[in-house]
């Protein structure tokens, strides 16, 4: 019969540390792969949404005019137009600075 003492179920050894370290490295690599795939998917989604929004802006203008009539300046259409104008200004400013070498 066991009478107590310093018995431990897990006795540290170099092989245990190597195994845990290997598992942690594997989990880290899986995390990097998953986060990279998530970022690729998220950027692809944003490109699709922006492209489709611009397509709708030029083909279904009655949707945007109806939104402006219903919500005024605080609707999606105003945000959409202002956001894209600001984006256009920022991109053109960045290109200008890049060509000038600033």
C-alpha positions in Angstrom: 0.0 0.0 0.0 1.2 3.5 -0.9 1.9 5.7 2.1 2.3 9.1 0.4 5.5 10.8 -0.4 6.8 12.6 -3.4 5.4 10.3 -6.1 4.4 12.1 -9.3 2.5 10.9 -12.3 4.5 13.1 -14.6 8.2 13.0 -14.2 9.9 15.6 -16.3 12.4 14.2 -18.8 13.9 15.6 -22.0 11.7 13.5 -24.2 8.6 15.0 -22.5 9.8 18.5 -23.2 10.7 17.6 -26.8 7.2 16.2 -27.3 5.4 19.2 -25.8 7.7 21.6 -27.7 7.0 19.7 -31.0 3.2 19.9 -30.4 3.4 23.6 -29.6 5.5 24.2 -32.8 2.9 22.3 -34.8 0.0 24.2 -33.3 1.8 27.5 -34.0 2.3 26.5 -37.7 -1.4 25.5 -38.0 -2.4 28.9 -36.5 -0.2 30.7 -39.0 -1.7 28.8 -41.9 -5.3 29.3 -40.7 -4.8 33.1 -40.1 -3.2 33.4 -43.6 -6.1 31.7 -45.2 -8.6 33.8 -43.2 -6.8 37.0 -44.4 -6.9 35.8 -48.0 -10.6 35.1 -47.8 -11.4 38.3 -46.0 -9.6 40.4 -48.6 -11.2 38.5 -51.4 -14.6 39.1 -49.8 -13.9 42.9 -49.5 -12.8 43.1 -53.2 -16.0 41.3 -54.2 -18.3 43.5 -52.1 -16.6 46.7 -53.3 -16.7 45.6 -56.9 -20.4 44.6 -56.7 -21.3 47.8 -54.9 -19.7 49.9 -57.7 -21.5 47.7 -60.3 -24.8 48.3 -58.6 -24.0 52.0 -58.3 -23.9 52.4 -62.0 -26.6 49.8 -63.0 -29.2 50.1 -60.3 -29.2 53.8 -59.5 -32.8 53.8 -58.4 -31.8 51.7 -55.4 -29.4 54.5 -54.3 -31.9 57.3 -55.1 -34.6 55.5 -53.1 -32.2 55.2 -50.2 -31.4 58.9 -50.4 -35.1 59.8 -50.4 -35.9 57.5 -47.5 -32.9 58.1 -45.2 -31.5 61.4 -46.3 -27.8 62.1 -45.7 -27.6 59.5 -42.9 -28.1 56.4 -45.1 -25.9 53.9 -46.7 -25.7 55.7 -50.0 -24.1 58.8 -48.5 -21.6 56.7 -46.6 -20.8 54.7 -49.7 -20.2 57.7 -51.9 -18.1 59.6 -49.3 -16.1 56.5 -48.4 -15.2 55.9 -52.1 -14.4 59.5 -52.7 -12.1 59.5 -49.7 -10.5 56.3 -50.9 -10.0 57.7 -54.4 -8.3 60.8 -52.9 -6.1 58.8 -50.7 -5.0 56.4 -53.5 -4.3 59.3 -55.9 -2.4 61.1 -53.1 -0.3 58.0 -52.5 0.4 57.6 -56.2 1.4 61.2 -56.5 3.8 60.9 -53.5 5.2 57.7 -54.8 6.0 59.2 -58.3 7.5 62.3 -56.7 9.7 60.2 -54.4 8.5 61.6 -51.1 
